[in-house]
């Protein structure tokens, strides 16, 4: 909660102004019953028409002041709440941007989306209500009690019974309902996860005719959330009838005992009418408090969930005294020294004692069976994960001693799953180098064998890419991803199985173009095809997380059983020779 209050600092002035407007509005509402009592007791009883008009005019002025204050208070409270929500959302998003993949795996993408949207929206709504009611409700209650006592002290004893009853009703309902709010947010996470999986996997769902199964899964998650929400709303729905029942009983008691006081001459009719209104204000202030009690626990659950994100510190951080690398053509660009890596919670290592050195101008290929650790190995280089043991060096500097931004400036990364962003083709290629010129973008596309299909589009490089790149083929997405890395002109290229969607002819042309383009860089290439890796300067063979061979194609054919097995499964004897 303290962190949330700190975010409100830029709005303290507006919040104080809102409280002032709310104070004036509350005072005007408390003053109106007294004016009405004067009209009845002094004006109507004595038939003093000018007095009635005079006090009536004052009532209009007081009511107008209250209305104007209410309008402005609502306007400014909405602005403060929305500004707070915007700032908090930006802070959460910026914090999440520094997470490593481990933190994303811990919380889950669907939950992060819910916390950044729905949970913050809950806080906005509560803040709007709090700014309007946190002063009005207690002030109206206290002021109403004071004014009621001033009208008739003995009759005010009714509140000694009514107020504890209201408090008990709120407490009993809240005790049952408040824990369910946190459960609701968790079930909303689950629903968002199901929706996200359905939308992103719609092709697979339809290909396997799993529409009915997914509909059932969605209905289950939706019904689970709805059932919890209904349980909460049933409990909270009891609050208003209970409040109104107590209010009606209090008014009946006031009218009953008040009429007796009037008969005894200890109270006037106007004072009784004012007393009823003050009683209504007192009890409605309790209704406002009950509304706050309904919203605050849900907001509290949201605050807890947001704080979990803000309190989660990334495992991968920049060093206190980073070491900058220097480009030196004699130094090794990339070096693995006895690298071992465990995924969080895993008992067996995903990589075991990996050691190799890659110099500038070399093409290092990595091949192995499914689950052998190929992608895991290359994911350690940009520090998506940190090594569990050993070290990775770039230009002789341990990457853990470098700033992450500086480290990644050395790298042109093409992921296993080609990802494009909404925007033009030129924007997607320029993502690798924000200041790339039109000529540099086109050159990168030519090398990546993408220029032909881009030029065939009506808008060329200004053609729009749909969300997720759904309006281009898998091979086209891969080539655009490769162009995005090429335009960066890094020291180290990482191709994580980035040629799998290309036909053999395009694959061969692309590798030939890359060889001429990357003569001053190191290329690390993960691939499944032997034809893709056979011309590499060195091939690293992985099996079950360990290095079982390293050398060129011919050396491995002689000395590596695993490599020979991979080759024989893909090439004929003549092709493998």
MOBELTA-V233395 format. One record per residue. N is the residue number from 0. RES is the residue in one letter. OMEGA is omega in radians with two decimals (none if undefined). BURIAL is + if it has 16 or more other C-alpha atoms within 10 Angstrom, else -. Layout:
n:N res:RES omega:OMEGA burial:BURIAL
n:N res:RES omega:OMEGA burial:BURIAL
This chain:
n:0 res:X omega:3.14 burial:-
n:1 res:X omega:3.13 burial:-
n:2 res:X omega:3.14 burial:-
n:3 res:X omega:3.12 burial:-
n:4 res:X omega:3.10 burial:-
n:5 res:X omega:3.12 burial:-
n:6 res:X omega:3.14 burial:+
n:7 res:X omega:-3.08 burial:+
n:8 res:X omega:3.13 burial:-
n:9 res:X omega:-3.06 burial:-
n:10 res:X omega:-3.13 burial:+
n:11 res:X omega:-3.14 burial:-
n:12 res:X omega:3.12 burial:-
n:13 res:X omega:-3.14 burial:+
n:14 res:X omega:3.11 burial:+
n:15 res:X omega:3.11 burial:-
n:16 res:X omega:3.10 burial:+
n:17 res:X omega:3.12 burial:+
n:18 res:X omega:3.10 burial:+
n:19 res:X omega:3.13 burial:-
n:20 res:X omega:3.12 burial:+
n:21 res:X omega:3.11 burial:+
n:22 res:X omega:3.13 burial:+
n:23 res:X omega:3.12 burial:+
n:24 res:X omega:-3.12 burial:+
n:25 res:X omega:3.12 burial:+
n:26 res:X omega:3.14 burial:+
n:27 res:X omega:3.13 burial:+
n:28 res:X omega:3.10 burial:+
n:29 res:X omega:-3.09 burial:+
n:30 res:X omega:-3.05 burial:+
n:31 res:X omega:3.13 burial:+
n:32 res:X omega:3.11 burial:+
n:33 res:X omega:3.09 burial:+
n:34 res:X omega:3.13 burial:+
n:35 res:X omega:3.11 burial:+
n:36 res:X omega:3.10 burial:+
n:37 res:X omega:3.12 burial:+
n:38 res:X omega:-3.09 burial:+
n:39 res:X omega:-3.00 burial:+
n:40 res:X omega:-3.07 burial:-
n:41 res:X omega:-3.06 burial:+
n:42 res:X omega:-3.03 burial:+
n:43 res:X omega:-3.10 burial:-
n:44 res:X omega:-3.11 burial:-
n:45 res:X omega:-3.13 burial:-
n:46 res:X omega:-3.12 burial:-
n:47 res:X omega:-3.06 burial:-
n:48 res:X omega:3.12 burial:-
n:49 res:X omega:3.13 burial:-
n:50 res:X omega:3.12 burial:+
n:51 res:X omega:3.14 burial:+
n:52 res:X omega:-3.09 burial:-
n:53 res:X omega:-3.14 burial:-
n:54 res:X omega:3.09 burial:+
n:55 res:X omega:3.10 burial:+
n:56 res:X omega:3.08 burial:-
n:57 res:X omega:3.12 burial:-
n:58 res:X omega:3.11 burial:+
n:59 res:X omega:-3.14 burial:-
n:60 res:X omega:-3.13 burial:-
n:61 res:X omega:3.13 burial:+
n:62 res:X omega:3.13 burial:+
n:63 res:X omega:3.11 burial:-
n:64 res:X omega:3.12 burial:+
n:65 res:X omega:3.14 burial:+
n:66 res:X omega:-3.14 burial:-
n:67 res:X omega:3.11 burial:-
n:68 res:X omega:3.13 burial:+
n:69 res:X omega:-3.13 burial:+
n:70 res:X omega:-3.11 burial:-
n:71 res:X omega:3.11 burial:-
n:72 res:X omega:3.10 burial:+
n:73 res:X omega:-3.13 burial:+
n:74 res:X omega:-3.08 burial:-
n:75 res:X omega:3.10 burial:+
n:76 res:X omega:3.08 burial:+
n:77 res:X omega:3.12 burial:+
n:78 res:X omega:3.13 burial:+
n:79 res:X omega:-3.10 burial:+
n:80 res:X omega:3.14 burial:+
n:81 res:X omega:3.08 burial:+
n:82 res:X omega:3.08 burial:+
n:83 res:X omega:3.13 burial:+
n:84 res:X omega:3.11 burial:+
n:85 res:X omega:-3.12 burial:-
n:86 res:X omega:-3.13 burial:-
n:87 res:X omega:3.13 burial:+
n:88 res:X omega:3.11 burial:+
n:89 res:X omega:-3.13 burial:-
n:90 res:X omega:3.11 burial:-
n:91 res:X omega:-3.12 burial:+
n:92 res:X omega:3.13 burial:+
n:93 res:X omega:3.12 burial:-
n:94 res:X omega:-3.14 burial:+
n:95 res:X omega:3.14 burial:+
n:96 res:X omega:3.14 burial:-
n:97 res:X omega:3.14 burial:-
n:98 res:X omega:2.94 burial:+
n:99 res:X omega:-3.14 burial:+
n:100 res:X omega:-3.13 burial:-
n:101 res:X omega:3.13 burial:+
n:102 res:X omega:3.08 burial:+
n:103 res:X omega:3.12 burial:+
n:104 res:X omega:-3.08 burial:-
n:105 res:X omega:-3.08 burial:-
n:106 res:X omega:-3.09 burial:-
n:107 res:X omega:-3.09 burial:-
n:108 res:X omega:-3.12 burial:+
n:109 res:X omega:-3.14 burial:+
n:110 res:X omega:3.11 burial:+
n:111 res:X omega:3.11 burial:+
n:112 res:X omega:3.14 burial:-
n:113 res:X omega:-3.11 burial:+
n:114 res:X omega:-3.11 burial:+
n:115 res:X omega:-3.09 burial:+
n:116 res:X omega:-3.00 burial:-
n:117 res:X omega:-3.09 burial:-
n:118 res:X omega:3.12 burial:+
n:119 res:X omega:3.06 burial:+
n:120 res:X omega:3.08 burial:+
n:121 res:X omega:3.13 burial:+
n:122 res:X omega:3.11 burial:+
n:123 res:X omega:-3.11 burial:+
n:124 res:X omega:-3.14 burial:+
n:125 res:X omega:3.14 burial:+
n:126 res:X omega:3.08 burial:+
n:127 res:X omega:-3.14 burial:+
n:128 res:X omega:-3.10 burial:+
n:129 res:X omega:-3.14 burial:+
n:130 res:X omega:-3.12 burial:+
n:131 res:X omega:-2.94 burial:+
n:132 res:X omega:-3.04 burial:+
n:133 res:X omega:3.03 burial:+
n:134 res:X omega:-3.04 burial:+
n:135 res:X omega:-3.04 burial:+
n:136 res:X omega:3.14 burial:+
n:137 res:X omega:-3.13 burial:+
n:138 res:X omega:3.14 burial:+
n:139 res:X omega:3.12 burial:+
n:140 res:X omega:-3.13 burial:+
n:141 res:X omega:3.13 burial:-
n:142 res:X omega:3.12 burial:+
n:143 res:X omega:3.12 burial:+
n:144 res:X omega:3.14 burial:+
n:145 res:X omega:-3.12 burial:-
n:146 res:X omega:3.13 burial:+
n:147 res:X omega:3.11 burial:+
n:148 res:X omega:-3.14 burial:+
n:149 res:X omega:3.13 burial:-
n:150 res:X omega:-3.13 burial:+
n:151 res:X omega:-3.04 burial:+
n:152 res:X omega:-3.08 burial:-
n:153 res:X omega:-3.13 burial:-
n:154 res:X omega:-3.13 burial:+
n:155 res:X omega:3.11 burial:+
n:156 res:X omega:3.10 burial:-
n:157 res:X omega:-3.09 burial:-
n:158 res:X omega:3.12 burial:+
n:159 res:X omega:3.09 burial:-
n:160 res:X omega:-3.01 burial:-
n:161 res:X omega:-3.05 burial:+
n:162 res:X omega:3.06 burial:-
n:163 res:X omega:3.11 burial:-
n:164 res:X omega:3.11 burial:-
n:165 res:X omega:3.14 burial:+
n:166 res:X omega:3.13 burial:-
n:167 res:X omega:3.13 burial:-
n:168 res:X omega:3.13 burial:+
n:169 res:X omega:-3.09 burial:+
n:170 res:X omega:-3.12 burial:-
n:171 res:X omega:3.14 burial:-
n:172 res:X omega:-3.12 burial:+
n:173 res:X omega:-3.12 burial:+
n:174 res:X omega:3.14 burial:-
n:175 res:X omega:-2.99 burial:-
n:176 res:X omega:-3.01 burial:+
n:177 res:X omega:-3.14 burial:+
n:178 res:X omega:-3.11 burial:-
n:179 res:X omega:-3.14 burial:+
n:180 res:X omega:3.10 burial:+
n:181 res:X omega:3.10 burial:+
n:182 res:X omega:3.12 burial:+
n:183 res:X omega:-3.14 burial:+
n:184 res:X omega:3.09 burial:+
n:185 res:X omega:3.12 burial:+
n:186 res:X omega:3.05 burial:+
n:187 res:X omega:3.02 burial:+
n:188 res:X omega:-3.12 burial:+
n:189 res:X omega:3.13 burial:+
n:190 res:X omega:3.12 burial:+
n:191 res:X omega:3.12 burial:+
n:192 res:X omega:3.13 burial:+
n:193 res:X omega:3.12 burial:+
n:194 res:X omega:-3.11 burial:+
n:195 res:X omega:3.13 burial:-
n:196 res:X omega:3.14 burial:-
n:197 res:X omega:-3.08 burial:+
n:198 res:X omega:-3.12 burial:-
n:199 res:X omega:-3.09 burial:-
n:200 res:X omega:-3.04 burial:-
n:201 res:X omega:-3.14 burial:-
n:202 res:X omega:3.13 burial:-
n:203 res:X omega:-3.13 burial:-
n:204 res:X omega:-3.11 burial:+
n:205 res:X omega:-3.13 burial:-
n:206 res:X omega:-3.11 burial:-
n:207 res:X omega:3.11 burial:-
n:208 res:X omega:-3.12 burial:-
n:209 res:X omega:-3.12 burial:-
n:210 res:X omega:-3.09 burial:-
n:211 res:X omega:3.13 burial:-
n:212 res:X omega:-3.13 burial:-
n:213 res:X omega:3.06 burial:+
n:214 res:X omega:3.11 burial:-
n:215 res:X omega:3.14 burial:-
n:216 res:X omega:3.11 burial:+
n:217 res:X omega:3.13 burial:+
n:218 res:X omega:3.11 burial:-
n:219 res:X omega:3.13 burial:-
n:220 res:X omega:-3.13 burial:+
n:221 res:X omega:3.14 burial:+
n:222 res:X omega:3.12 burial:-
n:223 res:X omega:3.10 burial:+
n:224 res:X omega:-3.12 burial:+
n:225 res:X omega:-3.14 burial:-
n:226 res:X omega:3.11 burial:-
n:227 res:X omega:3.12 burial:+
n:228 res:X omega:3.13 burial:+
n:229 res:X omega:3.09 burial:-
n:230 res:X omega:3.13 burial:-
n:231 res:X omega:-3.07 burial:+
n:232 res:X omega:3.06 burial:-
n:233 res:X omega:3.12 burial:-
n:234 res:X omega:-3.10 burial:+
n:235 res:X omega:3.12 burial:+
n:236 res:X omega:3.09 burial:-
n:237 res:X omega:-2.99 burial:-
n:238 res:X omega:-3.09 burial:+
n:239 res:X omega:3.09 burial:-
n:240 res:X omega:3.12 burial:-
n:241 res:X omega:3.12 burial:-
n:242 res:X omega:-3.10 burial:+
n:243 res:X omega:3.10 burial:-
n:244 res:X omega:3.13 burial:-
n:245 res:X omega:3.13 burial:+
n:246 res:X omega:-3.13 burial:+
n:247 res:X omega:3.11 burial:-
n:248 res:X omega:3.11 burial:-
n:249 res:X omega:-3.13 burial:+
n:250 res:X omega:3.09 burial:+
n:251 res:X omega:3.14 burial:-
n:252 res:X omega:3.14 burial:-
n:253 res:X omega:-3.14 burial:+
n:254 res:X omega:-3.13 burial:+
n:255 res:X omega:-3.10 burial:-
n:256 res:X omega:3.12 burial:+
n:257 res:X omega:3.11 burial:+
n:258 res:X omega:3.09 burial:+
n:259 res:X omega:3.13 burial:-
n:260 res:X omega:3.11 burial:+
n:261 res:X omega:3.12 burial:-
n:262 res:X omega:-3.13 burial:-
n:263 res:X omega:3.12 burial:-
n:264 res:X omega:-3.14 burial:-
n:265 res:X omega:-3.10 burial:-
n:266 res:X omega:3.12 burial:+
n:267 res:X omega:-3.10 burial:+
n:268 res:X omega:-3.13 burial:+
n:269 res:X omega:3.12 burial:+
n:270 res:X omega:3.09 burial:+
n:271 res:X omega:3.11 burial:+
n:272 res:X omega:3.12 burial:+
n:273 res:X omega:-3.13 burial:+
n:274 res:X omega:3.11 burial:+
n:275 res:X omega:-3.14 burial:+
n:276 res:X omega:3.11 burial:+
n:277 res:X omega:3.08 burial:+
n:278 res:X omega:3.10 burial:+
n:279 res:X omega:3.13 burial:+
n:280 res:X omega:3.13 burial:+
n:281 res:X omega:-3.08 burial:+
n:282 res:X omega:3.07 burial:+
n:283 res:X omega:3.03 burial:+
n:284 res:X omega:3.03 burial:+
n:285 res:X omega:3.07 burial:+
n:286 res:X omega:3.09 burial:+
n:287 res:X omega:3.10 burial:+
n:288 res:X omega:3.12 burial:+
n:289 res:X omega:3.08 burial:+
n:290 res:X omega:3.08 burial:+
n:291 res:X omega:3.13 burial:+
n:292 res:X omega:3.11 burial:+
n:293 res:X omega:-3.03 burial:+
n:294 res:X omega:-3.05 burial:+
n:295 res:X omega:3.13 burial:+
n:296 res:X omega:3.10 burial:+
n:297 res:X omega:3.08 burial:+
n:298 res:X omega:3.12 burial:+
n:299 res:X omega:3.08 burial:+
n:300 res:X omega:3.12 burial:+
n:301 res:X omega:3.11 burial:+
n:302 res:X omega:3.13 burial:+
n:303 res:X omega:-3.11 burial:-
n:304 res:X omega:3.12 burial:+
n:305 res:X omega:3.11 burial:+
n:306 res:X omega:3.06 burial:+
n:307 res:X omega:3.10 burial:-
n:308 res:X omega:-3.08 burial:+
n:309 res:X omega:3.14 burial:+
n:310 res:X omega:-3.13 burial:-
n:311 res:X omega:-3.13 burial:-
n:312 res:X omega:-3.13 burial:-
n:313 res:X omega:3.07 burial:+
n:314 res:X omega:-3.11 burial:-
n:315 res:X omega:-3.11 burial:+
n:316 res:X omega:3.08 burial:+
n:317 res:X omega:3.12 burial:-
n:318 res:X omega:3.13 burial:-
n:319 res:X omega:3.11 burial:-
n:320 res:X omega:-3.08 burial:-
n:321 res:X omega:3.10 burial:-
n:322 res:X omega:3.12 burial:-
n:323 res:X omega:3.11 burial:-
n:324 res:X omega:3.09 burial:+
n:325 res:X omega:3.11 burial:-
n:326 res:X omega:-3.12 burial:-
n:327 res:X omega:-3.03 burial:-
n:328 res:X omega:3.13 burial:-
n:329 res:X omega:-3.07 burial:-
n:330 res:X omega:3.07 burial:-
n:331 res:X omega:3.09 burial:+
n:332 res:X omega:-3.04 burial:+
n:333 res:X omega:3.12 burial:+
n:334 res:X omega:3.01 burial:+
n:335 res:X omega:3.13 burial:+
n:336 res:X omega:3.09 burial:-
n:337 res:X omega:-3.06 burial:+
n:338 res:X omega:3.05 burial:+
n:339 res:X omega:-3.09 burial:+
n:340 res:X omega:3.03 burial:+
n:341 res:X omega:2.95 burial:+
n:342 res:X omega:-3.10 burial:+
n:343 res:X omega:3.11 burial:-
n:344 res:X omega:-3.11 burial:-
n:345 res:X omega:3.11 burial:-
n:346 res:X omega:-3.13 burial:-
n:347 res:X omega:-3.14 burial:-
n:348 res:X omega:3.04 burial:+
n:349 res:X omega:3.07 burial:+
n:350 res:X omega:-3.11 burial:+
n:351 res:X omega:2.97 burial:+
n:352 res:X omega:3.12 burial:+
n:353 res:X omega:3.12 burial:+
n:354 res:X omega:3.01 burial:+
n:355 res:X omega:3.12 burial:-
n:356 res:X omega:3.12 burial:-
n:357 res:X omega:-3.12 burial:+
n:358 res:X omega:3.12 burial:+
n:359 res:X omega:3.13 burial:+
n:360 res:X omega:-3.13 burial:+
n:361 res:X omega:2.99 burial:+
n:362 res:X omega:-3.14 burial:+
n:363 res:X omega:3.12 burial:+
n:364 res:X omega:3.10 burial:+
n:365 res:X omega:-3.10 burial:+
n:366 res:X omega:-3.14 burial:+
n:367 res:X omega:-3.14 burial:+
n:368 res:X omega:3.10 burial:-
n:369 res:X omega:3.13 burial:-
n:370 res:X omega:-3.12 burial:-
n:371 res:X omega:3.08 burial:+
n:372 res:X omega:-3.08 burial:+
n:373 res:X omega:-3.13 burial:+
n:374 res:X omega:3.09 burial:+
n:375 res:X omega:-3.12 burial:+
n:376 res:X omega:-3.09 burial:+
n:377 res:X omega:3.10 burial:+
n:378 res:X omega:3.10 burial:+
n:379 res:X omega:-3.04 burial:+
n:380 res:X omega:3.08 burial:+
n:381 res:X omega:-3.11 burial:+
n:382 res:X omega:2.91 burial:+
n:383 res:X omega:2.93 burial:+
n:384 res:X omega:3.05 burial:+
n:385 res:X omega:3.13 burial:+
n:386 res:X omega:3.07 burial:+
n:387 res:X omega:3.13 burial:-
n:388 res:X omega:-3.09 burial:-
n:389 res:X omega:-3.10 burial:-
n:390 res:X omega:3.04 burial:+
n:391 res:X omega:-3.08 burial:+
n:392 res:X omega:2.98 burial:+
n:393 res:X omega:-3.06 burial:+
n:394 res:X omega:3.07 burial:+
n:395 res:X omega:-3.11 burial:-
n:396 res:X omega:3.07 burial:+
n:397 res:X omega:-3.06 burial:+
n:398 res:X omega:3.09 burial:+
n:399 res:X omega:3.09 burial:+
n:400 res:X omega:3.13 burial:+
n:401 res:X omega:2.97 burial:+
n:402 res:X omega:-3.09 burial:+
n:403 res:X omega:3.13 burial:+
n:404 res:X omega:-3.14 burial:-
n:405 res:X omega:3.11 burial:-
n:406 res:X omega:-3.04 burial:+
n:407 res:X omega:3.02 burial:+
n:408 res:X omega:3.12 burial:+
n:409 res:X omega:-2.91 burial:+
n:410 res:X omega:2.92 burial:+
n:411 res:X omega:-2.95 burial:+
n:412 res:X omega:3.04 burial:+
n:413 res:X omega:-3.03 burial:+
n:414 res:X omega:3.13 burial:+
n:415 res:X omega:3.09 burial:+
n:416 res:X omega:-3.09 burial:-
n:417 res:X omega:-3.10 burial:+
n:418 res:X omega:3.06 burial:+
n:419 res:X omega:-3.11 burial:+
n:420 res:X omega:3.09 burial:+
n:421 res:X omega:-3.10 burial:-
n:422 res:X omega:-3.13 burial:-
n:423 res:X omega:3.07 burial:+
n:424 res:X omega:3.13 burial:+
n:425 res:X omega:3.11 burial:+
n:426 res:X omega:-3.13 burial:+
n:427 res:X omega:3.10 burial:+
n:428 res:X omega:-3.14 burial:+
n:429 res:X omega:3.08 burial:+
n:430 res:X omega:3.11 burial:+
n:431 res:X omega:3.14 burial:+
n:432 res:X omega:-2.97 burial:+
n:433 res:X omega:-3.10 burial:-
n:434 res:X omega:-3.13 burial:-
n:435 res:X omega:3.12 burial:+
n:436 res:X omega:3.12 burial:-
n:437 res:X omega:3.13 burial:-
n:438 res:X omega:3.13 burial:-
n:439 res:X omega:3.10 burial:+
n:440 res:X omega:-3.14 burial:+
n:441 res:X omega:3.13 burial:+
n:442 res:X omega:3.11 burial:+
n:443 res:X omega:3.13 burial:+
n:444 res:X omega:3.11 burial:+
n:445 res:X omega:3.13 burial:+
n:446 res:X omega:-3.11 burial:+
n:447 res:X omega:-3.14 burial:+
n:448 res:X omega:-3.12 burial:+
n:449 res:X omega:-3.03 burial:+
n:450 res:X omega:-3.08 burial:+
n:451 res:X omega:-3.10 burial:-
n:452 res:X omega:3.07 burial:-
n:453 res:X omega:-3.12 burial:+
n:454 res:X omega:3.13 burial:-
n:455 res:X omega:3.11 burial:-
n:456 res:X omega:-3.12 burial:-
n:457 res:X omega:-3.11 burial:-
n:458 res:X omega:3.09 burial:-
n:459 res:X omega:-3.10 burial:+
n:460 res:X omega:3.07 burial:+
n:461 res:X omega:3.08 burial:-
n:462 res:X omega:-3.08 burial:+
n:463 res:X omega:3.03 burial:+
n:464 res:X omega:3.12 burial:+
n:465 res:X omega:-3.14 burial:-
n:466 res:X omega:-3.12 burial:-
n:467 res:X omega:3.14 burial:-
n:468 res:X omega:-3.06 burial:+
n:469 res:X omega:3.14 burial:-
n:470 res:X omega:3.01 burial:-
n:471 res:X omega:-3.08 burial:-
n:472 res:X omega:3.13 burial:-
n:473 res:X omega:3.11 burial:+
n:474 res:X omega:3.10 burial:+
n:475 res:X omega:3.09 burial:+
n:476 res:X omega:3.13 burial:+
n:477 res:X omega:-3.12 burial:+
n:478 res:X omega:3.08 burial:+
n:479 res:X omega:3.08 burial:+
n:480 res:X omega:3.10 burial:+
n:481 res:X omega:3.10 burial:+
n:482 res:X omega:3.11 burial:+
n:483 res:X omega:3.10 burial:+
n:484 res:X omega:-3.09 burial:+
n:485 res:X omega:-3.09 burial:+
n:486 res:X omega:3.14 burial:+
n:487 res:X omega:-3.10 burial:+
n:488 res:X omega:-3.10 burial:+
n:489 res:X omega:3.04 burial:+
n:490 res:X omega:-3.05 burial:+
n:491 res:X omega:3.05 burial:+
n:492 res:X omega:3.06 burial:+
n:493 res:X omega:3.09 burial:+
n:494 res:X omega:-3.08 burial:+
n:495 res:X omega:-3.12 burial:+
n:496 res:X omega:-2.99 burial:+
n:497 res:X omega:-3.12 burial:+
n:498 res:X omega:-3.00 burial:+
n:499 res:X omega:-3.09 burial:+
n:500 res:X omega:-3.11 burial:+
n:501 res:X omega:3.03 burial:+
n:502 res:X omega:-3.03 burial:-
n:503 res:X omega:-3.12 burial:-
n:504 res:X omega:3.12 burial:-
n:505 res:X omega:3.10 burial:+
n:506 res:X omega:-3.12 burial:+
n:507 res:X omega:3.12 burial:-
n:508 res:X omega:-3.12 burial:-
n:509 res:X omega:-3.13 burial:+
n:510 res:X omega:3.10 burial:+
n:511 res:X omega:3.12 burial:-
n:512 res:X omega:3.13 burial:-
n:513 res:X omega:-3.10 burial:-
n:514 res:X omega:3.12 burial:+
n:515 res:X omega:-3.07 burial:-
n:516 res:X omega:-2.97 burial:-
n:517 res:X omega:-3.09 burial:+
n:518 res:X omega:-3.13 burial:-
n:519 res:X omega:3.14 burial:+
n:520 res:X omega:3.03 burial:+
n:521 res:X omega:3.14 burial:+
n:522 res:X omega:3.07 burial:+
n:523 res:X omega:-2.96 burial:+
n:524 res:X omega:3.03 burial:+
n:525 res:X omega:-3.11 burial:+
n:526 res:X omega:3.05 burial:+
n:527 res:X omega:-3.09 burial:+
n:528 res:X omega:3.06 burial:+
n:529 res:X omega:-3.13 burial:+
n:530 res:X omega:3.13 burial:+
n:531 res:X omega:-3.00 burial:+
n:532 res:X omega:-2.95 burial:+
n:533 res:X omega:-3.13 burial:+
n:534 res:X omega:-3.14 burial:+
n:535 res:X omega:3.11 burial:+
n:536 res:X omega:3.06 burial:+
n:537 res:X omega:3.12 burial:+
n:538 res:X omega:3.07 burial:+
n:539 res:X omega:-3.13 burial:+
n:540 res:X omega:3.13 burial:+
n:541 res:X omega:3.06 burial:+
n:542 res:X omega:3.13 burial:+
n:543 res:X omega:3.07 burial:+
n:544 res:X omega:-3.12 burial:+
n:545 res:X omega:3.09 burial:+
n:546 res:X omega:-3.11 burial:+
n:547 res:X omega:3.11 burial:+
n:548 res:X omega:3.05 burial:+
n:549 res:X omega:3.13 burial:+
n:550 res:X omega:3.08 burial:+
n:551 res:X omega:-3.04 burial:+
n:552 res:X omega:-3.06 burial:+
n:553 res:X omega:3.11 burial:-
n:554 res:X omega:-3.13 burial:-
n:555 res:X omega:3.08 burial:+
n:556 res:X omega:-3.13 burial:+
n:557 res:X omega:-2.92 burial:-
n:558 res:X omega:-3.04 burial:-
n:559 res:X omega:3.11 burial:+
n:560 res:X omega:-3.13 burial:-
n:561 res:X omega:-3.13 burial:+
n:562 res:X omega:3.13 burial:+
n:563 res:X omega:3.12 burial:-
n:564 res:X omega:3.11 burial:-
n:565 res:X omega:-3.11 burial:+
n:566 res:X omega:-3.10 burial:+
n:567 res:X omega:3.12 burial:-
n:568 res:X omega:-3.07 burial:-
n:569 res:X omega:-3.03 burial:-
n:570 res:X omega:3.02 burial:-
n:571 res:X omega:-3.12 burial:-
n:572 res:X omega:3.14 burial:-
n:573 res:X omega:-3.11 burial:-
n:574 res:X omega:-3.08 burial:-
n:575 res:X omega:-3.11 burial:+
n:576 res:X omega:none burial:-
